[in-house]
Amino acid sequence: MSHDQILEKVIGLTADELEVDPSTLGEDTEFKSLGADSFDLLELVTSFEDEFGKELPDDELQSIVTIGDAVKTIESAQ
């Protein structure tokens, strides 16, 4: 799956979960700027894991601040 395909899916899942317009989201969008708290981020990570069939390493979850960070973490997950 390409970087752009992963980005598109992450944006879609984020928009659904946080009820925001996907056209306003990009790689530099910070989850906190969308009103996401730690519970929302946990829900999003679970959605990402389900969508991509990958388990995201716990030690990398703290570094997910932007949508781009989430994409990079998904790309590097086994």
PDB file of N, CA, C and O in Angstrom:
ATOM      1  N   MET A   1       0.840  -1.175   0.000  1.00  0.00           N
ATOM      2  CA  MET A   1       0.000   0.000   0.000  1.00  0.00           C
ATOM      3  C   MET A   1       0.893   1.249   0.000  1.00  0.00           C
ATOM      4  O   MET A   1       1.863   1.329   0.754  1.00  0.00           O
ATOM      5  N   SER A   2       0.557   2.205  -0.843  1.00  0.00           N
ATOM      6  CA  SER A   2       1.391   3.394  -0.978  1.00  0.00           C
ATOM      7  C   SER A   2       1.168   4.380   0.178  1.00  0.00           C
ATOM      8  O   SER A   2       0.183   4.307   0.912  1.00  0.00           O
ATOM      9  N   HIS A   3       2.120   5.296   0.303  1.00  0.00           N
ATOM     10  CA  HIS A   3       2.038   6.340   1.320  1.00  0.00           C
ATOM     11  C   HIS A   3       0.715   7.115   1.171  1.00  0.00           C
ATOM     12  O   HIS A   3       0.024   7.367   2.158  1.00  0.00           O
ATOM     13  N   ASP A   4       0.375   7.484  -0.062  1.00  0.00           N
ATOM     14  CA  ASP A   4      -0.841   8.262  -0.302  1.00  0.00           C
ATOM     15  C   ASP A   4      -2.104   7.484   0.057  1.00  0.00           C
ATOM     16  O   ASP A   4      -3.067   8.063   0.558  1.00  0.00           O
ATOM     17  N   GLN A   5      -2.104   6.175  -0.197  1.00  0.00           N
ATOM     18  CA  GLN A   5      -3.267   5.352   0.159  1.00  0.00           C
ATOM     19  C   GLN A   5      -3.424   5.267   1.678  1.00  0.00           C
ATOM     20  O   GLN A   5      -4.534   5.359   2.202  1.00  0.00           O
ATOM     21  N   ILE A   6      -2.311   5.093   2.370  1.00  0.00           N
ATOM     22  CA  ILE A   6      -2.361   5.047   3.836  1.00  0.00           C
ATOM     23  C   ILE A   6      -2.837   6.392   4.371  1.00  0.00           C
ATOM     24  O   ILE A   6      -3.688   6.444   5.259  1.00  0.00           O
ATOM     25  N   LEU A   7      -2.289   7.479   3.831  1.00  0.00           N
ATOM     26  CA  LEU A   7      -2.684   8.821   4.260  1.00  0.00           C
ATOM     27  C   LEU A   7      -4.185   9.032   4.071  1.00  0.00           C
ATOM     28  O   LEU A   7      -4.860   9.557   4.957  1.00  0.00           O
ATOM     29  N   GLU A   8      -4.696   8.624   2.928  1.00  0.00           N
ATOM     30  CA  GLU A   8      -6.120   8.784   2.637  1.00  0.00           C
ATOM     31  C   GLU A   8      -6.983   8.032   3.660  1.00  0.00           C
ATOM     32  O   GLU A   8      -7.989   8.556   4.137  1.00  0.00           O
ATOM     33  N   LYS A   9      -6.583   6.815   3.986  1.00  0.00           N
ATOM     34  CA  LYS A   9      -7.335   6.020   4.964  1.00  0.00           C
ATOM     35  C   LYS A   9      -7.232   6.620   6.364  1.00  0.00           C
ATOM     36  O   LYS A   9      -8.223   6.661   7.093  1.00  0.00           O
ATOM     37  N   VAL A  10      -6.043   7.084   6.745  1.00  0.00           N
ATOM     38  CA  VAL A  10      -5.868   7.695   8.071  1.00  0.00           C
ATOM     39  C   VAL A  10      -6.718   8.956   8.175  1.00  0.00           C
ATOM     40  O   VAL A  10      -7.351   9.194   9.204  1.00  0.00           O
ATOM     41  N   ILE A  11      -6.735   9.762   7.121  1.00  0.00           N
ATOM     42  CA  ILE A  11      -7.575  10.963   7.126  1.00  0.00           C
ATOM     43  C   ILE A  11      -9.046  10.587   7.249  1.00  0.00           C
ATOM     44  O   ILE A  11      -9.780  11.213   8.013  1.00  0.00           O
ATOM     45  N   GLY A  12      -9.481   9.586   6.515  1.00  0.00           N
ATOM     46  CA  GLY A  12     -10.870   9.149   6.588  1.00  0.00           C
ATOM     47  C   GLY A  12     -11.262   8.658   7.971  1.00  0.00           C
ATOM     48  O   GLY A  12     -12.317   9.021   8.491  1.00  0.00           O
ATOM     49  N   LEU A  13     -10.407   7.830   8.566  1.00  0.00           N
ATOM     50  CA  LEU A  13     -10.688   7.311   9.906  1.00  0.00           C
ATOM     51  C   LEU A  13     -10.686   8.433  10.942  1.00  0.00           C
ATOM     52  O   LEU A  13     -11.521   8.455  11.846  1.00  0.00           O
ATOM     53  N   THR A  14      -9.753   9.352  10.805  1.00  0.00           N
ATOM     54  CA  THR A  14      -9.672  10.482  11.731  1.00  0.00           C
ATOM     55  C   THR A  14     -10.916  11.352  11.609  1.00  0.00           C
ATOM     56  O   THR A  14     -11.497  11.757  12.616  1.00  0.00           O
ATOM     57  N   ALA A  15     -11.321  11.638  10.384  1.00  0.00           N
ATOM     58  CA  ALA A  15     -12.512  12.467  10.157  1.00  0.00           C
ATOM     59  C   ALA A  15     -13.751  11.808  10.753  1.00  0.00           C
ATOM     60  O   ALA A  15     -14.569  12.482  11.379  1.00  0.00           O
ATOM     61  N   ASP A  16     -13.899  10.494  10.563  1.00  0.00           N
ATOM     62  CA  ASP A  16     -15.048   9.772  11.113  1.00  0.00           C
ATOM     63  C   ASP A  16     -15.030   9.783  12.634  1.00  0.00           C
ATOM     64  O   ASP A  16     -16.041  10.075  13.273  1.00  0.00           O
ATOM     65  N   GLU A  17     -13.885   9.468  13.205  1.00  0.00           N
ATOM     66  CA  GLU A  17     -13.764   9.340  14.665  1.00  0.00           C
ATOM     67  C   GLU A  17     -13.972  10.682  15.373  1.00  0.00           C
ATOM     68  O   GLU A  17     -14.641  10.754  16.404  1.00  0.00           O
ATOM     69  N   LEU A  18     -13.392  11.736  14.809  1.00  0.00           N
ATOM     70  CA  LEU A  18     -13.429  13.040  15.477  1.00  0.00           C
ATOM     71  C   LEU A  18     -14.494  13.972  14.901  1.00  0.00           C
ATOM     72  O   LEU A  18     -14.626  15.122  15.320  1.00  0.00           O
ATOM     73  N   GLU A  19     -15.257  13.449  13.926  1.00  0.00           N
ATOM     74  CA  GLU A  19     -16.365  14.190  13.319  1.00  0.00           C
ATOM     75  C   GLU A  19     -15.918  15.544  12.779  1.00  0.00           C
ATOM     76  O   GLU A  19     -16.466  16.589  13.131  1.00  0.00           O
ATOM     77  N   VAL A  20     -14.901  15.495  11.910  1.00  0.00           N
ATOM     78  CA  VAL A  20     -14.405  16.699  11.243  1.00  0.00           C
ATOM     79  C   VAL A  20     -14.437  16.478   9.731  1.00  0.00           C
ATOM     80  O   VAL A  20     -14.521  15.345   9.257  1.00  0.00           O
ATOM     81  N   ASP A  21     -14.370  17.564   8.993  1.00  0.00           N
ATOM     82  CA  ASP A  21     -14.384  17.515   7.538  1.00  0.00           C
ATOM     83  C   ASP A  21     -13.031  17.001   7.032  1.00  0.00           C
ATOM     84  O   ASP A  21     -12.004  17.626   7.297  1.00  0.00           O
ATOM     85  N   PRO A  22     -13.011  15.882   6.314  1.00  0.00           N
ATOM     86  CA  PRO A  22     -11.730  15.328   5.858  1.00  0.00           C
ATOM     87  C   PRO A  22     -10.957  16.273   4.941  1.00  0.00           C
ATOM     88  O   PRO A  22      -9.733  16.175   4.854  1.00  0.00           O
ATOM     89  N   SER A  23     -11.639  17.177   4.263  1.00  0.00           N
ATOM     90  CA  SER A  23     -10.934  18.089   3.357  1.00  0.00           C
ATOM     91  C   SER A  23     -10.087  19.110   4.116  1.00  0.00           C
ATOM     92  O   SER A  23      -9.258  19.794   3.517  1.00  0.00           O
ATOM     93  N   THR A  24     -10.291  19.218   5.429  1.00  0.00           N
ATOM     94  CA  THR A  24      -9.503  20.158   6.234  1.00  0.00           C
ATOM     95  C   THR A  24      -8.276  19.498   6.835  1.00  0.00           C
ATOM     96  O   THR A  24      -7.499  20.159   7.526  1.00  0.00           O
ATOM     97  N   LEU A  25      -8.083  18.199   6.585  1.00  0.00           N
ATOM     98  CA  LEU A  25      -7.007  17.445   7.208  1.00  0.00           C
ATOM     99  C   LEU A  25      -5.852  17.210   6.248  1.00  0.00           C
ATOM    100  O   LEU A  25      -6.051  17.031   5.046  1.00  0.00           O
ATOM    101  N   GLY A  26      -4.638  17.214   6.795  1.00  0.00           N
ATOM    102  CA  GLY A  26      -3.440  16.931   6.020  1.00  0.00           C
ATOM    103  C   GLY A  26      -2.390  16.302   6.913  1.00  0.00           C
ATOM    104  O   GLY A  26      -2.631  16.073   8.098  1.00  0.00           O
ATOM    105  N   GLU A  27      -1.228  16.024   6.346  1.00  0.00           N
ATOM    106  CA  GLU A  27      -0.171  15.350   7.108  1.00  0.00           C
ATOM    107  C   GLU A  27       0.296  16.160   8.305  1.00  0.00           C
ATOM    108  O   GLU A  27       0.733  15.586   9.302  1.00  0.00           O
ATOM    109  N   ASP A  28       0.213  17.478   8.225  1.00  0.00           N
ATOM    110  CA  ASP A  28       0.683  18.328   9.318  1.00  0.00           C
ATOM    111  C   ASP A  28      -0.374  18.588  10.383  1.00  0.00           C
ATOM    112  O   ASP A  28      -0.083  19.239  11.386  1.00  0.00           O
ATOM    113  N   THR A  29      -1.590  18.095  10.188  1.00  0.00           N
ATOM    114  CA  THR A  29      -2.665  18.331  11.150  1.00  0.00           C
ATOM    115  C   THR A  29      -2.364  17.612  12.459  1.00  0.00           C
ATOM    116  O   THR A  29      -2.124  16.405  12.474  1.00  0.00           O
ATOM    117  N   GLU A  30      -2.380  18.364  13.557  1.00  0.00           N
ATOM    118  CA  GLU A  30      -2.158  17.776  14.878  1.00  0.00           C
ATOM    119  C   GLU A  30      -3.494  17.297  15.445  1.00  0.00           C
ATOM    120  O   GLU A  30      -4.509  17.988  15.355  1.00  0.00           O
ATOM    121  N   PHE A  31      -3.469  16.100  16.029  1.00  0.00           N
ATOM    122  CA  PHE A  31      -4.694  15.546  16.600  1.00  0.00           C
ATOM    123  C   PHE A  31      -5.255  16.445  17.696  1.00  0.00           C
ATOM    124  O   PHE A  31      -6.472  16.590  17.814  1.00  0.00           O
ATOM    125  N   LYS A  32      -4.376  17.053  18.501  1.00  0.00           N
ATOM    126  CA  LYS A  32      -4.838  17.950  19.569  1.00  0.00           C
ATOM    127  C   LYS A  32      -5.588  19.148  19.010  1.00  0.00           C
ATOM    128  O   LYS A  32      -6.530  19.638  19.634  1.00  0.00           O
ATOM    129  N   SER A  33      -5.175  19.628  17.831  1.00  0.00           N
ATOM    130  CA  SER A  33      -5.851  20.781  17.226  1.00  0.00           C
ATOM    131  C   SER A  33      -7.276  20.433  16.809  1.00  0.00           C
ATOM    132  O   SER A  33      -8.099  21.317  16.573  1.00  0.00           O
ATOM    133  N   LEU A  34      -7.557  19.137  16.722  1.00  0.00           N
ATOM    134  CA  LEU A  34      -8.902  18.670  16.373  1.00  0.00           C
ATOM    135  C   LEU A  34      -9.733  18.374  17.618  1.00  0.00           C
ATOM    136  O   LEU A  34     -10.868  17.905  17.526  1.00  0.00           O
ATOM    137  N   GLY A  35      -9.151  18.654  18.778  1.00  0.00           N
ATOM    138  CA  GLY A  35      -9.859  18.416  20.039  1.00  0.00           C
ATOM    139  C   GLY A  35      -9.698  17.010  20.570  1.00  0.00           C
ATOM    140  O   GLY A  35     -10.423  16.605  21.479  1.00  0.00           O
ATOM    141  N   ALA A  36      -8.760  16.258  20.020  1.00  0.00           N
ATOM    142  CA  ALA A  36      -8.559  14.866  20.445  1.00  0.00           C
ATOM    143  C   ALA A  36      -7.834  14.815  21.789  1.00  0.00           C
ATOM    144  O   ALA A  36      -6.814  15.473  21.989  1.00  0.00           O
ATOM    145  N   ASP A  37      -8.383  14.021  22.698  1.00  0.00           N
ATOM    146  CA  ASP A  37      -7.703  13.780  23.969  1.00  0.00           C
ATOM    147  C   ASP A  37      -7.062  12.396  23.915  1.00  0.00           C
ATOM    148  O   ASP A  37      -7.103  11.735  22.877  1.00  0.00           O
ATOM    149  N   SER A  38      -6.479  11.961  25.006  1.00  0.00           N
ATOM    150  CA  SER A  38      -5.767  10.678  25.003  1.00  0.00           C
ATOM    151  C   SER A  38      -6.707   9.505  24.712  1.00  0.00           C
ATOM    152  O   SER A  38      -6.298   8.530  24.082  1.00  0.00           O
ATOM    153  N   PHE A  39      -7.951   9.591  25.161  1.00  0.00           N
ATOM    154  CA  PHE A  39      -8.912   8.526  24.871  1.00  0.00           C
ATOM    155  C   PHE A  39      -9.216   8.478  23.374  1.00  0.00           C
ATOM    156  O   PHE A  39      -9.283   7.400  22.782  1.00  0.00           O
ATOM    157  N   ASP A  40      -9.400   9.656  22.764  1.00  0.00           N
ATOM    158  CA  ASP A  40      -9.646   9.708  21.320  1.00  0.00           C
ATOM    159  C   ASP A  40      -8.472   9.111  20.542  1.00  0.00           C
ATOM    160  O   ASP A  40      -8.666   8.384  19.568  1.00  0.00           O
ATOM    161  N   LEU A  41      -7.261   9.427  20.983  1.00  0.00           N
ATOM    162  CA  LEU A  41      -6.074   8.886  20.306  1.00  0.00           C
ATOM    163  C   LEU A  41      -6.012   7.373  20.427  1.00  0.00           C
ATOM    164  O   LEU A  41      -5.638   6.688  19.475  1.00  0.00           O
ATOM    165  N   LEU A  42      -6.372   6.852  21.578  1.00  0.00           N
ATOM    166  CA  LEU A  42      -6.401   5.400  21.756  1.00  0.00           C
ATOM    167  C   LEU A  42      -7.427   4.767  20.818  1.00  0.00           C
ATOM    168  O   LEU A  42      -7.163   3.728  20.214  1.00  0.00           O
ATOM    169  N   GLU A  43      -8.591   5.391  20.698  1.00  0.00           N
ATOM    170  CA  GLU A  43      -9.621   4.905  19.771  1.00  0.00           C
ATOM    171  C   GLU A  43      -9.106   4.932  18.330  1.00  0.00           C
ATOM    172  O   GLU A  43      -9.326   3.994  17.564  1.00  0.00           O
ATOM    173  N   LEU A  44      -8.422   6.016  17.977  1.00  0.00           N
ATOM    174  CA  LEU A  44      -7.881   6.126  16.626  1.00  0.00           C
ATOM    175  C   LEU A  44      -6.829   5.055  16.347  1.00  0.00           C
ATOM    176  O   LEU A  44      -6.835   4.438  15.282  1.00  0.00           O
ATOM    177  N   VAL A  45      -5.934   4.838  17.296  1.00  0.00           N
ATOM    178  CA  VAL A  45      -4.901   3.813  17.119  1.00  0.00           C
ATOM    179  C   VAL A  45      -5.550   2.448  16.918  1.00  0.00           C
ATOM    180  O   VAL A  45      -5.116   1.671  16.069  1.00  0.00           O
ATOM    181  N   THR A  46      -6.583   2.158  17.693  1.00  0.00           N
ATOM    182  CA  THR A  46      -7.310   0.890  17.538  1.00  0.00           C
ATOM    183  C   THR A  46      -7.921   0.801  16.141  1.00  0.00           C
ATOM    184  O   THR A  46      -7.863  -0.251  15.503  1.00  0.00           O
ATOM    185  N   SER A  47      -8.500   1.892  15.670  1.00  0.00           N
ATOM    186  CA  SER A  47      -9.069   1.914  14.320  1.00  0.00           C
ATOM    187  C   SER A  47      -7.998   1.697  13.258  1.00  0.00           C
ATOM    188  O   SER A  47      -8.210   0.963  12.293  1.00  0.00           O
ATOM    189  N   PHE A  48      -6.840   2.342  13.441  1.00  0.00           N
ATOM    190  CA  PHE A  48      -5.735   2.167  12.493  1.00  0.00           C
ATOM    191  C   PHE A  48      -5.277   0.709  12.476  1.00  0.00           C
ATOM    192  O   PHE A  48      -5.061   0.134  11.409  1.00  0.00           O
ATOM    193  N   GLU A  49      -5.129   0.117  13.658  1.00  0.00           N
ATOM    194  CA  GLU A  49      -4.681  -1.280  13.742  1.00  0.00           C
ATOM    195  C   GLU A  49      -5.674  -2.205  13.048  1.00  0.00           C
ATOM    196  O   GLU A  49      -5.273  -3.120  12.329  1.00  0.00           O
ATOM    197  N   ASP A  50      -6.969  -1.972  13.261  1.00  0.00           N
ATOM    198  CA  ASP A  50      -7.999  -2.799  12.626  1.00  0.00           C
ATOM    199  C   ASP A  50      -7.987  -2.626  11.106  1.00  0.00           C
ATOM    200  O   ASP A  50      -8.068  -3.603  10.362  1.00  0.00           O
ATOM    201  N   GLU A  51      -7.884  -1.387  10.660  1.00  0.00           N
ATOM    202  CA  GLU A  51      -7.927  -1.080   9.222  1.00  0.00           C
ATOM    203  C   GLU A  51      -6.735  -1.661   8.472  1.00  0.00           C
ATOM    204  O   GLU A  51      -6.885  -2.192   7.371  1.00  0.00           O
ATOM    205  N   PHE A  52      -5.553  -1.558   9.071  1.00  0.00           N
ATOM    206  CA  PHE A  52      -4.338  -1.955   8.362  1.00  0.00           C
ATOM    207  C   PHE A  52      -3.834  -3.343   8.764  1.00  0.00           C
ATOM    208  O   PHE A  52      -2.876  -3.843   8.173  1.00  0.00           O
ATOM    209  N   GLY A  53      -4.460  -3.963   9.750  1.00  0.00           N
ATOM    210  CA  GLY A  53      -4.053  -5.299  10.173  1.00  0.00           C
ATOM    211  C   GLY A  53      -2.656  -5.336  10.755  1.00  0.00           C
ATOM    212  O   GLY A  53      -1.951  -6.339  10.643  1.00  0.00           O
ATOM    213  N   LYS A  54      -2.256  -4.227  11.383  1.00  0.00           N
ATOM    214  CA  LYS A  54      -0.925  -4.144  11.985  1.00  0.00           C
ATOM    215  C   LYS A  54      -1.067  -3.689  13.427  1.00  0.00           C
ATOM    216  O   LYS A  54      -1.947  -2.896  13.760  1.00  0.00           O
ATOM    217  N   GLU A  55      -0.188  -4.202  14.278  1.00  0.00           N
ATOM    218  CA  GLU A  55      -0.150  -3.729  15.660  1.00  0.00           C
ATOM    219  C   GLU A  55       0.904  -2.637  15.764  1.00  0.00           C
ATOM    220  O   GLU A  55       2.072  -2.845  15.435  1.00  0.00           O
ATOM    221  N   LEU A  56       0.471  -1.473  16.227  1.00  0.00           N
ATOM    222  CA  LEU A  56       1.401  -0.350  16.347  1.00  0.00           C
ATOM    223  C   LEU A  56       2.143  -0.469  17.669  1.00  0.00           C
ATOM    224  O   LEU A  56       1.523  -0.668  18.713  1.00  0.00           O
ATOM    225  N   PRO A  57       3.474  -0.349  17.630  1.00  0.00           N
ATOM    226  CA  PRO A  57       4.280  -0.527  18.846  1.00  0.00           C
ATOM    227  C   PRO A  57       3.927   0.502  19.923  1.00  0.00           C
ATOM    228  O   PRO A  57       3.874   1.702  19.655  1.00  0.00           O
ATOM    229  N   ASP A  58       3.687   0.018  21.137  1.00  0.00           N
ATOM    230  CA  ASP A  58       3.316   0.895  22.241  1.00  0.00           C
ATOM    231  C   ASP A  58       4.329   2.005  22.472  1.00  0.00           C
ATOM    232  O   ASP A  58       3.958   3.131  22.805  1.00  0.00           O
ATOM    233  N   ASP A  59       5.608   1.690  22.296  1.00  0.00           N
ATOM    234  CA  ASP A  59       6.639   2.690  22.568  1.00  0.00           C
ATOM    235  C   ASP A  59       6.666   3.813  21.532  1.00  0.00           C
ATOM    236  O   ASP A  59       7.324   4.832  21.745  1.00  0.00           O
ATOM    237  N   GLU A  60       5.963   3.640  20.420  1.00  0.00           N
ATOM    238  CA  GLU A  60       5.923   4.681  19.394  1.00  0.00           C
ATOM    239  C   GLU A  60       4.655   5.520  19.465  1.00  0.00           C
ATOM    240  O   GLU A  60       4.562   6.550  18.797  1.00  0.00           O
ATOM    241  N   LEU A  61       3.683   5.102  20.257  1.00  0.00           N
ATOM    242  CA  LEU A  61       2.398   5.790  20.278  1.00  0.00           C
ATOM    243  C   LEU A  61       2.512   7.214  20.809  1.00  0.00           C
ATOM    244  O   LEU A  61       1.777   8.098  20.368  1.00  0.00           O
ATOM    245  N   GLN A  62       3.424   7.448  21.750  1.00  0.00           N
ATOM    246  CA  GLN A  62       3.599   8.789  22.306  1.00  0.00           C
ATOM    247  C   GLN A  62       4.116   9.770  21.259  1.00  0.00           C
ATOM    248  O   GLN A  62       3.928  10.979  21.395  1.00  0.00           O
ATOM    249  N   SER A  63       4.762   9.259  20.219  1.00  0.00           N
ATOM    250  CA  SER A  63       5.327  10.138  19.201  1.00  0.00           C
ATOM    251  C   SER A  63       4.324  10.482  18.096  1.00  0.00           C
ATOM    252  O   SER A  63       4.651  11.235  17.179  1.00  0.00           O
ATOM    253  N   ILE A  64       3.119   9.943  18.177  1.00  0.00           N
ATOM    254  CA  ILE A  64       2.102  10.258  17.173  1.00  0.00           C
ATOM    255  C   ILE A  64       1.397  11.551  17.583  1.00  0.00           C
ATOM    256  O   ILE A  64       0.533  11.563  18.461  1.00  0.00           O
ATOM    257  N   VAL A  65       1.792  12.632  16.922  1.00  0.00           N
ATOM    258  CA  VAL A  65       1.226  13.953  17.210  1.00  0.00           C
ATOM    259  C   VAL A  65       0.389  14.441  16.023  1.00  0.00           C
ATOM    260  O   VAL A  65      -0.647  15.083  16.197  1.00  0.00           O
ATOM    261  N   THR A  66       0.859  14.123  14.820  1.00  0.00           N
ATOM    262  CA  THR A  66       0.179  14.577  13.607  1.00  0.00           C
ATOM    263  C   THR A  66      -0.325  13.375  12.801  1.00  0.00           C
ATOM    264  O   THR A  66       0.025  12.228  13.078  1.00  0.00           O
ATOM    265  N   ILE A  67      -1.139  13.668  11.815  1.00  0.00           N
ATOM    266  CA  ILE A  67      -1.605  12.619  10.912  1.00  0.00           C
ATOM    267  C   ILE A  67      -0.413  11.990  10.193  1.00  0.00           C
ATOM    268  O   ILE A  67      -0.382  10.778   9.984  1.00  0.00           O
ATOM    269  N   GLY A  68       0.563  12.810   9.818  1.00  0.00           N
ATOM    270  CA  GLY A  68       1.769  12.284   9.171  1.00  0.00           C
ATOM    271  C   GLY A  68       2.534  11.328  10.065  1.00  0.00           C
ATOM    272  O   GLY A  68       3.077  10.328   9.595  1.00  0.00           O
ATOM    273  N   ASP A  69       2.578  11.639  11.377  1.00  0.00           N
ATOM    274  CA  ASP A  69       3.236  10.731  12.324  1.00  0.00           C
ATOM    275  C   ASP A  69       2.532   9.377  12.343  1.00  0.00           C
ATOM    276  O   ASP A  69       3.181   8.332  12.395  1.00  0.00           O
ATOM    277  N   ALA A  70       1.207   9.403  12.299  1.00  0.00           N
ATOM    278  CA  ALA A  70       0.437   8.152  12.299  1.00  0.00           C
ATOM    279  C   ALA A  70       0.747   7.345  11.040  1.00  0.00           C
ATOM    280  O   ALA A  70       0.913   6.127  11.105  1.00  0.00           O
ATOM    281  N   VAL A  71       0.824   8.019   9.907  1.00  0.00           N
ATOM    282  CA  VAL A  71       1.123   7.330   8.642  1.00  0.00           C
ATOM    283  C   VAL A  71       2.508   6.674   8.715  1.00  0.00           C
ATOM    284  O   VAL A  71       2.669   5.515   8.331  1.00  0.00           O
ATOM    285  N   LYS A  72       3.499   7.411   9.205  1.00  0.00           N
ATOM    286  CA  LYS A  72       4.861   6.863   9.311  1.00  0.00           C
ATOM    287  C   LYS A  72       4.902   5.666  10.252  1.00  0.00           C
ATOM    288  O   LYS A  72       5.592   4.685   9.974  1.00  0.00           O
ATOM    289  N   THR A  73       4.178   5.733  11.354  1.00  0.00           N
ATOM    290  CA  THR A  73       4.150   4.629  12.312  1.00  0.00           C
ATOM    291  C   THR A  73       3.502   3.402  11.680  1.00  0.00           C
ATOM    292  O   THR A  73       3.978   2.282  11.868  1.00  0.00           O
ATOM    293  N   ILE A  74       2.424   3.604  10.935  1.00  0.00           N
ATOM    294  CA  ILE A  74       1.757   2.495  10.254  1.00  0.00           C
ATOM    295  C   ILE A  74       2.689   1.883   9.209  1.00  0.00           C
ATOM    296  O   ILE A  74       2.783   0.661   9.094  1.00  0.00           O
ATOM    297  N   GLU A  75       3.376   2.736   8.452  1.00  0.00           N
ATOM    298  CA  GLU A  75       4.292   2.241   7.416  1.00  0.00           C
ATOM    299  C   GLU A  75       5.426   1.402   8.008  1.00  0.00           C
ATOM    300  O   GLU A  75       5.871   0.437   7.387  1.00  0.00           O
ATOM    301  N   SER A  76       5.887   1.761   9.189  1.00  0.00           N
ATOM    302  CA  SER A  76       7.021   1.049   9.775  1.00  0.00           C
ATOM    303  C   SER A  76       6.611  -0.159  10.623  1.00  0.00           C
ATOM    304  O   SER A  76       7.459  -0.966  11.005  1.00  0.00           O
ATOM    305  N   ALA A  77       5.316  -0.283  10.915  1.00  0.00           N
ATOM    306  CA  ALA A  77       4.839  -1.409  11.734  1.00  0.00           C
ATOM    307  C   ALA A  77       4.886  -2.701  10.935  1.00  0.00           C
ATOM    308  O   ALA A  77       4.696  -2.708   9.719  1.00  0.00           O
ATOM    309  N   GLN A  78       5.141  -3.790  11.643  1.00  0.00           N
ATOM    310  CA  GLN A  78       5.200  -5.105  10.988  1.00  0.00           C
ATOM    311  C   GLN A  78       3.831  -5.730  10.882  1.00  0.00           C
ATOM    312  O   GLN A  78       3.695  -6.835  10.358  1.00  0.00           O
TER     313      GLN A  78
END
